């Protein structure tokens, strides 16, 4: 379990803001810290990683204190079981992919984990290449593998997929979900993309000006209203649920998450990640898959 209660005064060109957060995560949670730029999302990850000191409060993982202002305790980053993946990859340009992973190993640890991760994330044919020879998606796979080499207790993801195109982002979202499950991680994702949060996370904390203004499941946080009586839009399918004789589709439309009902014939051949067009007349939506 991760327990956190922290305060931190942040100064910027827009003025002072106090980050004031409190929450607890269960083992195996995949949560999102969601909000606009400047809300305090990345600052929270840096405090968890030990890269930034809170002004007051505590951070505890599995009952062990990583930070406690009253006790004067502040565990250094290298002693926290944290994996951190940044948006800009932060790979060593003068090292091969394999060397980047081996460098992340703790002293004296077996190199078997490096081999396992190279295989797991599909880097076998790329292991002798340098970061400059890789695509954005390949670099992000390396960054993920490097973060997992030390078998972290908590995985921190700071908008790791935002620079990728939609197709690659969707593919890596699936891989992230599989890695989270395979290595029994507790994962915290910073994101401002509702569709990404919906696909990956079981809980969302919506930050605004340093405070949580709403929390809950992605549906509870993002679904605000029902669709009107007449509409036509293109959307990405996030989830398909069986609901008695019909199916309930969760769709990402721009920055909104909506749900619509569809028949078995309408959803035939459609799966999560597909692009569809939804058309409605007289409150009855019709779903059509968009062929690439």
DADAHU-V108844 format. One line per field, one symbol per residue. ss: DSSP state (h for helix, s for strand, l for the rest). phi: phi as a letter, one per 40 degrees, with the letter a starting at -180 (. if undefined). psi: psi as a letter, one per 40 degrees, with the letter a starting at -180 (. if undefined). Layout:
ss->???
phi->???
psi->???
//
This chain:
ss->lsssssssssssllsssssssssssllllsssssllllllhhhhhhhhhllllllssssssllsssssllllssllhhhllssssllllllllllshhhhhhhllllllllhhhhhhhhhlllhhhlllshhhllhhhhhhhhhhhhhlllllssssslllllllhhhhhhhhhhhhhhhhhlllssssssllhhhhhhhllssssssllsssssslhhhhhllllllllsssssssssssssllssssssssllssssssslhhhhlllllllsssssssllsssssslll
phi->.bbaabbacbbacchcaccbbaabbcdgcbbbbbicdgchcccccccccgcacccahabbbfgcccaacccgbaccdcbccbbbbcccgfccccbcdccdccccccdgcccccccccdcccgbdcbcccbdccbcdccccccccccccdcfccbbbbbfcbccccdcccccccccccccdccbfcbbbbcabbdcccccbbcabbccafgbccaaicdcccbcbaccccaaaababccabbcbfcbbbbcbbbgbbbbbbcacccccdgbbdhccbbbbbbfgbcbbbcccc
psi->ihhhhiihhhhideiihhhhihihhiheigihhiiiheeeddddddddeeehhidiaihhhfehhdhhddefhghideehghhhhidedfihdeiidddddddeiiheiiedddddddddefedeedeiideeiiddddddddddddedegidhhhhgfeedeiidddddddddddddddddefihhhhhiehdddddddieihhhihfeiheiiaidddddhdiiiaehihihihhdihhhgbeaihhhihhbeihihiiiidddehehiheihihhhihfehihhhhhh.
//
